Amino acid sequence: MNATHLFGRPFVKFHNSESWWTAFFALAVLHEARLPAPRPLRVCSHGHDNRFSWIGHVEIEGLTLDNLIVEGPLSEYPFALPVWPTVYFGLKPDVAFLNQATRSVTFIEVKTIGASVAGNVLVYADLAEHLRSQGWTTHVYYLSSHGHERDWKLISERRLQLILWEDVLAQAATTPLAQSLGIDLDPYVTLPPELQEPTT
C-alpha cells in the first residue's frame, strides 16, 4: 500500500481530483508552518537503479496565506518584472512558495493518479531558468507517491526532485486536518525501504 491507493478512493474511476489533494497539501503545510518548530518537507530523488535517496529539504517556516499560493496564474507582477513571456501565459503552478523580499520562489507540482509529470516538465524547467536569469532563486519539486510508477523513468532521466506524499501524509496524520478525513492514514504512509529510518 502507498498513497496512490488512497488517491483511488472511493473508486478508481470516481475519486477526488488532484486539485482537492493540492488544497489538502497546502493546508497541511500551512498548519505545520504555524507550529513552534515546523518540520521541513524532505526531498528525495529516484535513480536509474529504481531506488530513492534523501537529498535535501524545503523549509516552510514563515509560510502564510500571503506567500503560499495554490493554482495562482503567473504573470510579471509577483516577480516585479517589466514583461512576462507569452509562452507562460495561463500557467498556474499547483503550489508556489513566494518570497519577494529574498527574490525566491518554489514551485511544487502535485501528482496523484492519472496525470504524468511529462505534461509540464519541460515548461517548468524553462520557467525556472527564465526566472533565474531575472535574478530569482527558483526551485521546482514534484509531489508524488512512490507508487506513481509510470513516471519513474522520466523522473530519473530528468533528475527531478521529489517530495513524497507518503512523507507528507505521515507528518500530517495527527493534525485535525488529516483527522477530518475520517480514515486511518497508516496504511498509506509507508516509505520505500531505502528511505525508512533504521531501527535500533
C-alpha positions in Angstrom: 0.0 0.0 0.0 1.1 3.6 -0.6 -0.6 7.0 -1.2 -1.6 6.1 -4.7 -4.1 3.6 -3.2 -5.5 6.5 -1.1 -6.0 8.7 -4.1 -8.1 6.0 -5.8 -10.7 6.1 -3.1 -13.6 5.6 -3.0 -13.4 4.2 -6.6 -10.5 4.2 -9.1 -12.9 5.6 -11.7 -14.6 8.0 -9.3 -12.2 9.7 -6.9 -11.2 13.1 -5.5 -9.5 15.4 -8.0 -5.8 16.4 -8.0 -7.0 19.9 -7.1 -8.6 18.6 -4.0 -5.4 16.9 -2.8 -3.4 20.0 -3.8 -5.6 22.0 -1.4 -5.1 19.4 1.3 -1.3 19.6 0.9 -1.4 23.4 1.1 -3.4 23.4 4.2 -1.2 20.7 5.8 1.8 22.9 5.1 0.2 26.0 6.5 -0.7 24.1 9.7 2.8 22.8 10.1 4.3 26.3 9.4 2.4 27.7 12.4 3.9 25.3 14.8 6.8 26.5 17.1 9.3 24.3 15.3 7.9 23.5 11.8 9.4 20.4 10.2 10.7 21.0 6.6 9.5 19.0 3.7 12.0 16.3 2.9 13.2 16.0 -0.7 14.4 12.8 -2.5 15.5 11.6 -5.9 14.8 8.4 -7.8 17.8 6.8 -9.6 18.2 4.5 -12.5 18.7 1.7 -10.0 15.0 2.2 -9.0 16.0 3.3 -5.6 15.1 6.5 -3.8 17.6 8.7 -1.8 17.0 11.6 0.5 18.8 14.7 -1.0 17.6 17.7 1.0 14.6 19.6 2.3 12.4 22.6 1.8 11.9 25.0 4.7 8.4 26.0 5.4 8.8 28.3 8.3 7.1 31.7 7.7 4.6 30.4 5.1 1.2 32.1 5.3 -1.8 32.7 3.2 0.2 35.7 1.7 3.1 33.7 0.4 1.7 30.2 -0.3 -0.4 30.3 -3.5 -2.5 27.5 -4.8 -3.1 27.4 -8.6 -2.5 31.1 -9.0 -2.0 32.3 -12.6 1.6 33.5 -13.2 2.4 36.9 -14.5 5.1 39.5 -14.3 3.6 41.2 -11.2 4.6 38.9 -8.3 8.2 38.9 -9.7 8.4 42.7 -10.3 9.4 42.1 -13.9 8.6 44.5 -16.8 7.2 41.9 -19.1 6.0 38.3 -19.0 6.9 35.8 -21.8 3.8 34.8 -23.7 4.8 31.1 -23.5 3.9 31.2 -19.8 0.5 32.9 -20.2 -2.1 30.8 -18.4 0.4 28.8 -16.5 -0.9 28.0 -12.9 1.6 26.1 -10.7 -0.2 23.8 -8.3 1.6 25.3 -5.3 4.0 28.2 -5.1 6.0 29.5 -2.1 6.9 33.1 -3.0 9.3 35.3 -1.1 9.5 38.7 -2.7 12.0 40.0 -0.1 14.6 37.4 -0.9 13.5 37.1 -4.6 13.0 33.3 -4.2 10.2 31.1 -5.4 9.5 27.4 -5.0 7.1 25.6 -7.3 5.5 22.3 -6.4 3.7 20.3 -9.0 1.2 17.9 -7.4 0.6 14.4 -8.8 -1.9 11.9 -7.5 -3.2 9.4 -10.1 -3.7 9.7 -13.8 -1.6 12.7 -15.0 2.1 12.3 -15.7 4.9 14.7 -14.9 5.7 14.6 -18.7 2.9 17.1 -19.3 4.7 20.0 -17.9 8.3 19.0 -17.0 9.9 21.0 -19.9 7.9 24.1 -19.4 8.7 24.3 -15.7 12.4 23.7 -16.3 12.3 26.5 -18.8 10.4 28.8 -16.5 12.9 28.2 -13.7 15.8 29.1 -16.0 13.9 32.3 -17.1 13.3 33.4 -13.5 16.9 32.7 -12.6 18.1 34.8 -15.4 16.0 37.6 -13.9 17.7 37.3 -10.5 15.2 34.9 -8.8 16.3 31.9 -6.9 13.9 29.2 -8.3 13.3 25.6 -7.3 10.8 23.1 -8.8 9.7 20.0 -7.0 7.2 17.2 -7.8 4.9 16.0 -5.0 4.2 12.3 -5.9 3.6 8.9 -4.4 6.3 6.3 -4.7 3.5 4.2 -6.2 3.3 6.6 -9.2 5.4 4.1 -11.2 4.6 5.5 -14.6 6.9 8.4 -14.1 10.0 6.8 -12.5 11.9 6.6 -15.8 11.3 10.2 -16.7 12.0 11.3 -13.1 15.3 9.5 -13.2 16.3 10.8 -16.6 15.5 14.4 -15.8 16.9 14.2 -12.3 13.7 15.7 -10.9 13.5 16.4 -7.2 10.6 14.8 -5.3 8.5 15.3 -2.2 6.8 12.1 -1.4 3.1 12.0 -0.5 3.8 9.2 2.0 6.1 11.5 3.9 3.6 14.4 3.8 0.7 12.3 5.0 2.8 10.8 7.8 3.7 14.2 9.0 0.1 15.5 8.8 -1.6 12.3 10.2 -2.1 13.6 13.7 -3.4 17.0 12.7 -7.1 18.0 12.8 -7.0 18.4 9.0 -6.0 14.7 8.4 -8.3 13.5 11.2 -11.2 15.2 9.4 -10.8 12.6 6.6 -12.2 10.1 9.0 -9.9 7.3 7.9 -6.7 5.7 9.2 -3.8 7.0 7.1 -1.3 4.5 8.4 -1.7 2.0 5.5 -0.9 4.8 3.0 2.3 6.3 4.5 4.9 3.6 4.2 8.1 4.9 2.6 10.3 2.8 0.3 12.6 0.6 2.3 15.7 2.6 1.5 14.1 5.8 2.9 12.9 4.3 6.1 14.7 5.3 9.3 17.0 2.5 10.6 15.6 0.6 13.6 17.8 0.2 16.7 
